């Protein structure tokens, strides 16, 4: 098959994609959450919802969660195939918590064959207890690396693709990404925006926000994207919880979700119609703020409830400004990137607790700069030790003892300490993320271990005091780990050109 034939066979743009790319259109998507089991009444209800959504015509895509909340559930491809057969576009959540890079590629091949074009790339909540205890978290690739992989494959730079062997279903994925504008502290919020910029550079084509109820924070995200001259579609997450779920969210049991306690109390005293009306007012205000659409969701909702929200939102749209305060529920003490009633960004304050970073940086420059006599001598010694099994083992053991004492080193063999302010992400971050945080932190606390600071809050406190949001993280982002190097000497690997520094140089 030639390239021209491959392009001819590309699927046509879906109503979802047409809506996303039409500035005069307001895109509506809805989130479906498959449960455990291959069938049953819950699955029947989801498919009936899809059939009614197709008849109604306002919802252009149905998103399907991937083991939401860290619990095992029916794989999204099963529901996605049936939704596509009904005639609606499936937007498949692509969660990385339980996929290594082989599984990531395998699923991309499957979704290519099924012609699922829209993937929402997210890290995913940490795995929960299941068969014989907790599943092992994977996070082999992060969201930035996965989007880069998808774009790499789409461009034809793949090890098994050439012009004479193009697939009859060409890769044409459109990756979406997630951001939370609702973080309580400067460090958390700055990292969310910094990582968003990297996802967009990697190739993300649309954005969906975390769910929230602070309309000021929703507006902040739009201001930030305008400030960075970014013009890609953004869908606001409008979630309608039941009173019981609202209480759970307010208590902090859902990673990354911040719901004010007073709103949870108010919902407990409300009827379902009142909660739906609030969602309709939010929808109208978000459209007025400049969002490209909304990503609707909720528990215990039927399609009639969704129709009610959309119908009422149309009525409220005419004077959306008058409904802003009714639907606005900010969290007290929440940090904002912008001063009140201003689009001017506040000054950031990273680097407030540099710790031993300066000393570590001095030693690193002395031994690993490749440009001074001491570094060249140390590099020669490392290469000499690598020649023989005994000397290599002795050298590696010495490195392990020293770095474990100083940094809690896990001997991954491809050290990124210098890129993370000399804090080790392999021991410091439960998800072992090397390109910025996940979205699961709450008021600076780690999603997995709430009694600890989020690893990237600690990194933020050690950064250059003059750093700004686009400066956070490593540029370009760090590549995936080569796990063949695990338990070997990162110092030897550095001087032998086996680690990520060599890949970045090329």
Buried (B, 14 or more C-beta within 10 A) or exposed (E): BEEEEBEEBEEEBBBBBEBBBEEEBBBBBBBBBBBEEEEEEBBEEBBEBBBBBBEEEBBBBBBBBBBBBBBBBBBBBBBBBBBBEBEBBBBBBBBBBBBBBEBBBEBBEEBBEBBBBBBBBBBBBBBEEEEEEEBEBBBBBBBBBBBBBBBBBBEBEEEEBEEEEBBEBBBBBBBBBBBBBBBBBBBBBBBBBBBBBBBBBBBBBBBBBBBBBBBBBBBBBBBBBEBBEBEBBBBBBBBBBBBEBBBBBBEBEBBBBBBBEEBBBBBEEBEBEEBBBBBBBBBBBBBBBBBBBBBBBBEEBEBEBBBBBBEBBBEBBEEBEEBBEBBBBBBEEBBBBBEEEEEEBEEBEBBEEBEBBEEBBEEBBEBBEEEEEEBEEBBEBBEEBBEEEEEBEEBBEEBBEEBBEEBEBBBBBBBBBBBBBBBBBBBBBBBBBBBBBBBBBBBBBBBBEEEBBBBBBBBBBBBEEEBEBEEBBBEBBBBBBBEEBEEBBBBBBBBBEBBBBEBBEE
